Amino acid sequence: MTQIVEITEAASYRIKEMIENNGEEGSFLRVAVKGGGCSGLTYGMGFEKEQGQDDDLYQQHDLQILIAKDDAGILNGTVIDYKQSLMGGGFTIDNPNAIASCGCGTSFRTATKKGTPENC
């Protein structure tokens, strides 16, 4: 199965730290798209204990990644990285399908999916 989302080595290292620190061993990483944000869609990441029937399962860097079939087209080609700087660190998401985003950095829209914008 073709990878929908690429998780960089730096991001996978940080995600594994979070799994260990939060007692989430054995959990899946959920990468998702939700309605909302200034531009209409927002990204979501979290941990889940079970795979749903509408989820596809991917593996990278010893991580088990769940992506809902409905989100796959929107996320296809997305790269998730983790950047560390003197001011702290955070995940970055580069989605080639996003045609517009807002200043908050997590809200976007695609040519085919606009979502429902909210105030940031």
Protein Blocks (a to p, Z undefined) as FASTA:
>chain_A
ZZfbdcdfklmmmmmmmmmmnopghiacdddddeedjnopacdddddfbdcfkbccddee
hiacdddfklmmmmgopacdddddfkbccdddddfkbmbdcfkopaccdfklgbjaddZZ
